[in-house]
Structure formats: C-alpha cells, structure tokens
Amino acid sequence: MYKFLIRPILFLFDPENVHHFTFKMIRILSKIPLMSSVFRGMYKVNDPRLEREVFGLTFKNPVGLAAGFDKDAKLYNELHNFGFGFIEIGTLTPKGQSGNPKKRLFRLKSDSAIINRMGFNNGGVEDAVQRLKKNKGVLIGGNIGKNKITPNEEAVEDYKICFDALFDHVDYFVVNVSSPNTPNLRALQDKEPLTTLLNTLQVKNNQKASQKPILLKIAPDLTDEQLIDIIDIVKETKIAGVIATNTTISREDLNSDAKLIKENGGLSGKPLTNRSTEVIRFLSEKSNKAFPIIGVGGIHSAQDAIEKIEAGASLIQLYTGFIYEGPKLIKDINKTLLRKTI
C-alpha cells in the first residue's frame, strides 16, 4: 500500500516538508488507542533466531534505522513499532543549529536516491537528552558531531560535550566525521586527528563505571589506503567497530535530471549499494573480521541486506530505502533472514 498509494502522494511535495508532515502523522496515529499494537502486528517479526550479540549489546533483530531520520530523538519510540531492532538518533551537536539554507533535500526518483546537504540541523544535545529520558526500552545509538562554527582544532571538545551529555541515555556512540555537509569535517578522518579524537573519547569512556561501545562512521569515498588506515586506527584506539558507510559525494552513473545531479551534498540510496558493500567487504577481509561492522547504504531490498551481511556486516541500517520502500522492507529483511537462517 505504501509504495503504490501513499508514496506517490508524498512524493508530490517538498521532501523536507514531507518529512516533518510524516513525523506528525506517525505521532498522531500512534496516540490512537491500540494503533501502536497494530503497527507492531503489521511489521514486527519476533523470533529469537533474529537476535544478535554485537559489541556487548543484544539486538532483537539486526535491522536498524540510520542516523539522520530522527535527528532530535523525537519519534524513536514510535518508529520502533515498525519493527526496527535499534534506532540511531542524531547527528547531535553541543549547541542547536539550523543547518544549511533551504532547499537542501532533493529526491532523485529515477535513481531511487536522495541528495541532502542538511548540515547537522538539530536542536542541540541537551534537548535530545530530555526526550531520551522517555525511552520505553528502545536500543538507541547516539550519533555525535561538531558544530559548524567550531574549528577542527577544537572539534574534540564538541565531541566530548555530546559524549558526556548522552552517556546515560544511549546504548552505543557513533563518531561522525564523514558527513560532506559540514565544512572541513571530513578532514577529521585523516589518521592523526581521528586517532586523537577517538583516543580522547576512549579515555573518557574508560573513566566510567561501565563503558559504552564507540563506533566510527566512515565515508564511502575513502581510498583503499585510507581504509587500511581506518583498520589501524580501530586497532590502536580499541573502539568497538565501524559503520560503513555515510553518503557519497560521487555522482557516477546517475539517470536523474542533470540539474538535480549537480546539487551539492551527500548522495544516498541505490547508487550507493555496491560501493558500501565493497567497503564492508574490504574492511572485513583486510582486518580478518577483527571488529563488527554496521552496514548502511543503498539497502532497498532484502537481497541488498543479505549481501551486506554476507560481505561482513553484523548489523544493517536503513534510511533512504525506508523512505522509498516503506516499513514493509524491515519485515521483508527479517523474514528473509529467518528463511536463510543467517
């Protein structure tokens, strides 16, 4: 019903306005008595064979919602009813910021893709913390970044602020240095600044009574040499794992209108499917499966998910595929995993 009735209507309107409208509708519907139970009945797959033990956490199923969809932790309880095994909120920054000027979100329907240059728009980490206090048992990842006005030389402080604020309210952390939409942010992926950043967070982590897994989210545009550096950095800093991958700045082999293709920002969706899987396989093989990988990028079908798991991903996340395919995709993936007993 979603793909043939609801999506064509939603896709008539501005993507960012539709996002906010959809949030409101899900919230309203979820307040109707028994409606949350209806959603769970339609989309949730409960089976112990789907459970995954990854970096010390138990995931009810391996299909999560990627960061960027519920940036401010406003709808994670309701979104969980669609069958996700975990929800990643953020990217959050110390101070709230409006992000880049609109229009900043574009559908490439011919490519089943999205270009965004949102720019870490969020209300600030403390606002999100207040909403996370209302968590009803959802496994939450906290994706953290730096404010746009913070120079790279001071970026570590921004990540420390977010880490401290979120520590008691999330189950794992994701360090985002790979978004193409904050000026110079990707320079933090270089070996020296990235090692410093992750080591600093690990020091804070080790000072806690119990530690939280810290993951690194990387870009799909890294070279093989840079990916080898990532493997070395994970080993040196002893972080829990990697999320592969963020959006790409590549525009190869697209079929959409030339004007759309030229829009600045990160590309997500089907054009990223193969590259993100390549990165997962490279990291898994070259590291000899030394750390868990969460696979994300271009998952629009159960087969896409299976390929990422077979390439070495322990868990997967959806974003653009969720927008194009709807919540049935989550159920399809989990059902297929049960049939394949992966």
C-alpha positions as CSV (number, residue, x, y, z in Angstrom):
1,M,0.0,0.0,0.0
2,Y,2.8,2.4,0.9
3,K,4.7,2.2,-2.5
4,F,1.6,2.3,-4.7
5,L,-0.7,4.6,-2.7
6,I,1.0,6.6,0.0
7,R,4.4,7.2,-1.6
8,P,3.2,8.7,-4.9
9,I,1.2,11.3,-2.9
10,L,4.0,12.2,-0.6
11,F,6.5,12.5,-3.4
12,L,4.4,15.3,-5.0
13,F,5.6,17.6,-2.2
14,D,8.9,19.1,-1.0
15,P,11.0,16.3,0.7
16,E,11.8,18.2,3.9
17,N,8.2,19.3,4.4
18,V,7.0,15.7,3.8
19,H,9.5,14.5,6.4
20,H,8.0,16.8,9.1
21,F,4.4,16.0,8.0
22,T,5.1,12.3,8.2
23,F,6.6,12.7,11.7
24,K,3.4,14.5,12.8
25,M,1.1,11.8,11.2
26,I,3.0,8.9,12.8
27,R,2.9,10.7,16.2
28,I,-0.9,11.3,15.9
29,L,-1.6,7.8,14.7
30,S,0.5,6.3,17.5
31,K,-1.7,8.2,20.1
32,I,-4.8,6.4,18.9
33,P,-5.6,3.5,21.3
34,L,-4.2,0.2,20.0
35,M,-2.7,1.8,16.9
36,S,0.9,1.1,18.1
37,S,-0.1,-2.5,18.6
38,V,-1.5,-2.6,15.0
39,F,1.9,-1.2,13.6
40,R,3.8,-3.9,15.6
41,G,1.5,-6.6,14.4
42,M,1.9,-5.5,10.8
43,Y,5.7,-5.0,10.7
44,K,7.4,-6.6,13.7
45,V,9.0,-10.0,13.5
46,N,9.6,-11.6,16.8
47,D,11.9,-14.6,16.7
48,P,14.9,-15.4,18.9
49,R,16.8,-16.5,15.8
50,L,17.0,-12.9,14.8
51,E,18.8,-11.8,17.9
52,R,22.3,-10.6,17.6
53,E,25.0,-10.1,20.2
54,V,27.3,-7.4,18.9
55,F,29.8,-5.3,20.9
56,G,28.3,-6.4,24.1
57,L,24.7,-5.5,23.3
58,T,21.7,-7.7,22.5
59,F,19.8,-6.6,19.4
60,K,16.3,-8.1,18.9
61,N,16.9,-8.1,15.2
62,P,19.8,-6.8,13.0
63,V,17.8,-4.1,11.1
64,G,18.2,-0.6,12.5
65,L,17.2,2.9,11.5
66,A,20.3,5.0,10.5
67,A,21.1,8.4,11.9
68,G,19.6,11.4,10.2
69,F,16.0,10.3,10.2
70,D,15.2,11.1,13.8
71,K,18.0,13.6,14.5
72,D,16.5,15.0,17.7
73,A,15.1,11.8,19.2
74,K,11.6,13.0,18.7
75,L,10.0,9.8,17.4
76,Y,12.2,6.8,18.3
77,N,9.6,5.1,20.4
78,E,7.0,5.3,17.6
79,L,9.5,4.3,14.9
80,H,10.5,1.3,16.9
81,N,6.9,0.0,16.4
82,F,7.7,-0.6,12.7
83,G,10.0,-3.4,13.6
84,F,13.4,-1.9,13.9
85,G,15.9,-3.7,16.1
86,F,17.5,-0.4,17.1
87,I,17.3,3.3,16.4
88,E,20.2,5.7,15.9
89,I,19.5,9.3,16.7
90,G,21.5,12.4,15.6
91,T,23.8,13.6,14.4
92,L,23.7,15.8,17.5
93,T,25.9,18.8,18.3
94,P,26.6,20.6,21.5
95,K,24.6,23.6,20.5
96,G,21.4,23.7,18.4
97,Q,21.9,24.9,14.9
98,S,19.6,25.4,11.9
99,G,21.9,23.7,9.4
100,N,22.4,24.8,5.8
101,P,20.0,27.1,3.9
102,K,16.9,25.5,2.3
103,K,16.3,24.0,-0.2
104,R,18.7,21.2,1.0
105,L,17.0,17.9,0.4
106,F,16.4,16.5,-3.1
107,R,14.8,13.3,-4.4
108,L,16.4,11.6,-7.4
109,K,13.4,9.4,-8.2
110,S,14.9,7.9,-11.4
111,D,17.8,6.7,-9.3
112,S,15.9,5.8,-6.1
113,A,18.2,8.2,-4.3
114,I,18.4,11.3,-2.2
115,I,20.8,14.2,-2.1
116,N,21.0,16.1,1.2
117,R,23.0,18.9,2.5
118,M,21.2,19.4,5.8
119,G,24.3,20.4,7.7
120,F,23.7,18.8,11.1
121,N,20.5,20.7,11.7
122,N,19.4,19.8,15.3
123,G,18.2,21.3,18.5
124,G,21.3,20.5,20.5
125,V,22.3,17.6,22.6
126,E,20.6,18.7,25.8
127,D,17.2,19.0,24.2
128,A,17.5,15.4,22.8
129,V,18.5,14.1,26.3
130,Q,15.2,15.3,27.7
131,R,13.3,13.2,25.2
132,L,15.6,10.2,25.6
133,K,14.6,10.1,29.3
134,K,11.2,8.9,28.0
135,N,12.7,5.8,26.3
136,K,10.4,2.8,26.5
137,G,13.0,0.1,26.0
138,V,14.3,1.0,22.6
139,L,18.0,0.2,21.9
140,I,19.5,3.6,21.0
141,G,22.7,4.7,19.3
142,G,23.9,8.3,19.7
143,N,25.5,9.8,16.6
144,I,27.6,12.8,17.6
145,G,29.3,15.6,15.7
146,K,30.7,19.1,15.9
147,N,29.0,22.5,15.5
148,K,29.6,24.2,12.1
149,I,31.2,27.2,13.8
150,T,33.7,25.0,15.7
151,P,37.1,24.9,14.0
152,N,38.6,21.5,13.5
153,E,41.4,22.3,16.0
154,E,38.7,22.5,18.7
155,A,36.4,19.7,17.4
156,V,37.4,17.2,20.1
157,E,35.7,19.4,22.8
158,D,32.4,19.3,20.9
159,Y,32.5,15.5,20.7
160,K,33.4,15.3,24.4
161,I,30.4,17.5,25.3
162,C,28.0,15.3,23.4
163,F,29.6,12.1,24.8
164,D,29.1,13.3,28.4
165,A,25.6,14.5,27.9
166,L,24.4,11.4,26.1
167,F,26.3,8.8,28.1
168,D,23.5,7.7,30.4
169,H,20.8,7.8,27.7
170,V,22.2,5.8,24.7
171,D,23.5,2.2,24.3
172,Y,26.3,3.0,21.9
173,F,28.0,6.0,20.3
174,V,28.8,6.9,16.7
175,V,31.5,9.4,15.9
176,N,30.5,11.2,12.7
177,V,33.4,12.7,10.9
178,S,32.2,11.7,7.4
179,S,29.3,13.9,6.6
180,P,30.1,16.0,3.5
181,N,27.8,18.8,4.6
182,T,29.8,20.4,7.4
183,P,32.8,22.4,6.0
184,N,36.1,20.6,6.6
185,L,34.5,17.9,8.7
186,R,35.9,15.1,6.6
187,A,39.4,16.3,7.2
188,L,38.9,14.8,10.7
189,Q,39.0,11.3,9.0
190,D,42.8,11.8,8.5
191,K,44.8,9.4,10.6
192,E,46.3,11.8,13.1
193,P,43.3,13.9,14.1
194,L,41.0,10.9,14.0
195,T,43.2,8.9,16.3
196,T,43.4,11.8,18.7
197,L,39.7,12.2,18.7
198,L,38.9,8.5,19.3
199,N,41.6,8.1,22.0
200,T,40.2,11.1,23.8
201,L,36.7,9.7,23.9
202,Q,38.1,6.3,24.9
203,V,39.8,7.9,27.9
204,K,36.5,9.4,29.0
205,N,34.8,6.1,28.3
206,N,37.3,4.2,30.5
207,Q,36.7,6.6,33.3
208,K,33.1,5.5,33.5
209,A,31.9,2.7,35.8
210,S,30.8,0.8,32.7
211,Q,31.8,1.6,29.2
212,K,29.7,2.2,26.1
213,P,30.7,0.9,22.6
214,I,32.1,3.7,20.4
215,L,31.8,3.3,16.6
216,L,33.2,5.3,13.8
217,K,31.1,6.2,10.8
218,I,33.2,6.5,7.6
219,A,32.6,7.8,4.1
220,P,32.3,5.6,1.1
221,D,34.7,7.8,-0.8
222,L,37.9,6.7,1.1
223,T,40.6,5.0,-0.9
224,D,42.0,1.6,-0.1
225,E,44.9,3.1,1.6
226,Q,42.6,5.2,3.8
227,L,40.6,2.2,4.6
228,I,43.7,0.4,5.8
229,D,44.4,3.5,8.0
230,I,40.9,3.0,9.4
231,I,41.6,-0.6,10.3
232,D,44.8,0.5,12.0
233,I,43.0,3.3,13.9
234,V,40.3,0.9,15.1
235,K,43.0,-1.5,16.4
236,E,45.0,1.3,18.0
237,T,42.1,3.1,19.7
238,K,40.3,-0.1,20.6
239,I,36.9,1.3,19.6
240,A,34.1,-1.2,19.2
241,G,33.5,-1.1,15.4
242,V,32.7,0.8,12.2
243,I,29.6,2.0,10.4
244,A,30.1,1.7,6.6
245,T,29.0,4.0,5.0
246,N,27.8,7.6,5.1
247,T,26.6,9.4,2.0
248,T,28.8,9.8,-1.1
249,I,30.0,12.9,-3.0
250,S,30.3,10.8,-6.1
251,R,27.8,11.4,-8.9
252,E,28.7,8.5,-11.2
253,D,26.2,6.6,-13.4
254,L,23.1,8.6,-12.4
255,N,20.0,8.8,-14.6
256,S,18.2,11.7,-13.0
257,D,17.8,15.3,-14.3
258,A,21.2,16.9,-14.8
259,K,20.2,19.9,-12.6
260,L,19.4,17.6,-9.7
261,I,22.6,15.7,-10.1
262,K,24.6,18.9,-9.8
263,E,23.2,19.7,-6.4
264,N,25.8,19.8,-3.6
265,G,25.5,17.3,-0.8
266,G,25.7,13.7,0.1
267,L,24.1,11.1,-2.1
268,S,22.3,8.1,-0.6
269,G,20.1,5.3,-1.9
270,K,20.5,2.7,-4.7
271,P,23.6,4.3,-6.3
272,L,25.5,3.6,-3.1
273,T,24.5,0.0,-2.8
274,N,27.6,-1.6,-4.4
275,R,30.2,0.8,-3.0
276,S,29.0,0.5,0.5
277,T,29.1,-3.3,0.2
278,E,32.6,-3.1,-1.3
279,V,33.8,-1.1,1.7
280,I,32.2,-3.6,4.1
281,R,33.9,-6.5,2.4
282,F,37.3,-4.7,2.3
283,L,37.3,-3.9,6.0
284,S,36.1,-7.3,7.0
285,E,38.6,-9.2,4.8
286,K,41.6,-6.9,5.4
287,S,41.1,-6.8,9.2
288,N,40.4,-10.6,9.3
289,K,37.0,-9.8,10.9
290,A,38.7,-8.0,13.8
291,F,35.7,-5.8,14.6
292,P,32.0,-5.6,14.0
293,I,30.7,-3.5,11.0
294,I,27.2,-2.0,10.7
295,G,26.4,-1.9,7.0
296,V,24.4,1.0,5.6
297,G,23.9,2.5,2.1
298,G,21.6,1.6,-0.6
299,I,19.6,-1.2,1.1
300,H,16.3,-1.2,-0.8
301,S,15.5,-4.9,-0.7
302,A,16.1,-8.0,1.4
303,Q,18.7,-9.2,-1.0
304,D,20.6,-5.9,-0.6
305,A,20.7,-6.6,3.2
306,I,21.8,-10.2,2.7
307,E,24.6,-9.1,0.5
308,K,25.9,-6.7,3.2
309,I,25.7,-9.3,5.9
310,E,27.5,-11.9,3.6
311,A,30.2,-9.2,3.0
312,G,30.8,-9.0,6.7
313,A,28.2,-6.7,8.3
314,S,27.0,-7.8,11.7
315,L,24.0,-5.4,11.6
316,I,22.5,-3.2,9.0
317,Q,20.7,0.2,8.9
318,L,18.1,1.7,6.6
319,Y,17.5,5.3,5.6
320,T,16.7,6.1,2.0
321,G,15.4,2.6,1.4
322,F,13.0,3.1,4.3
323,I,11.7,6.3,2.5
324,Y,11.4,4.6,-0.9
325,E,10.2,1.2,0.1
326,G,8.3,1.8,3.4
327,P,8.2,-0.1,6.6
328,K,7.4,-3.4,4.9
329,L,11.1,-3.5,3.9
330,I,12.1,-4.1,7.6
331,K,9.7,-7.1,7.8
332,D,10.9,-8.5,4.4
333,I,14.5,-8.4,5.5
334,N,13.8,-10.1,8.8
335,K,11.6,-12.8,7.2
336,T,14.3,-13.4,4.6
337,L,17.0,-13.7,7.3
338,L,14.9,-16.3,9.0
339,R,14.5,-18.3,5.9
340,K,18.2,-18.2,5.2
341,T,19.0,-18.6,9.0
342,I,21.9,-16.1,8.7
